[in-house]
């Protein structure tokens, strides 16, 4: 059984007991239970249910493992030749690690 769910503006294919990294969720603590109700598709051993755009009454229950994890650093370097213009910036995206507990529809 798996489901396609919209979490923080991104779509994920999730199944039970799967650990995923999502964009940072606000105001959550480790061990907290969260529910996502934007379920777009559910496949239960061949019987597929598709939402228009979401499935009414379906929800995904998850537990927060780590509320803040920083991703790899991305370097942004800008340069214009012969002008003496150089800029170097770095960015680390913030993620939350969650584990999927239950898929109900």
N, C-alpha and C positions, 0 to 999 in steps of 0.2 A: 504494500500500500504506500502510495506517495501522493503528494499534493504540490501544487504550484501556488505560492503565497506571495503577496506584496508586503515587504517589510521595509519601512523607511525609504520608500520610493524605488526599491529594487525588487525584482522577481527572483525567487529562489525555488528550486525543486527540493523538497524536504521529505524525509521519512522518519519514522519513529527512532529515537535514540541517536539521531545524527547531530553532530556538533558543527555549527557554522559560525562564520564571522560576518556580522552585519554592521552597517554604519552605526556610529555611537548612539545608543538609546539614552534619552535624558531622564534624570531623576530615578535611577534604578540602583539597587544594592545587590551584592553577591547573594545568591540563593533565592532571590525574589522570583515570583511567578509572574509571567506576562502572557497576555492573550493577543493573538492577531486574528482579525476577523475578515480581512480582505483575501479570502481564498478564491482563487480563480479557476482551479481545476482539481478534482480528486479522482484518483484511479485506485479502485479496490479490487485487485486481482482480475482485471479485464473489464469491469464495469466502470465506465468513465462518466463522470458527471461534470459538465462544463457550465460555468456561470455566465450570465449576461448582464453586466461584466463580472459580478461576484456571485458566489453561491450563498443564498440566504440561510442563516442559521449555522453555517459552518464556521469552525474556529480551530486555531492551532494553539496549543498550550506549550509554553517553553519555560525553562529555568535559566536565569542569568548565571553563568559560571564566572566570568570576569567582565565587569562593566566598562573597563577602559584598557585597551591594548593599542599601542602605537604600531603602525605598519612600517614598512621599509622607507628609508629616506629617499626622496626624489629630488634631484638637483635640477634647478632651472637656471640655465646660463644664457644670457643675452649679450650679443656683441655686434657692433657696427664697425666694419673694417675702416681703417685710416681715420677714424674720428675720435679715438681714445675713449669710446663708450663701452664699458663692460659692467655687467651686473650678475651677481651670483646669489641665488636664494635656494633654500632647502625647504622641503615640506614633508611632514609625516602625518598621514591620515589616521584618524582615531576610529577604532572599531570596538564592538562589544562581542564577546564570545557567548553563544547560547547553545543549549541542548534542547532538542524537540522531545517533549514528553508524550503528547497525545494529538491525534488528528481526529476530530469529530465533525460529522456532517449530518 
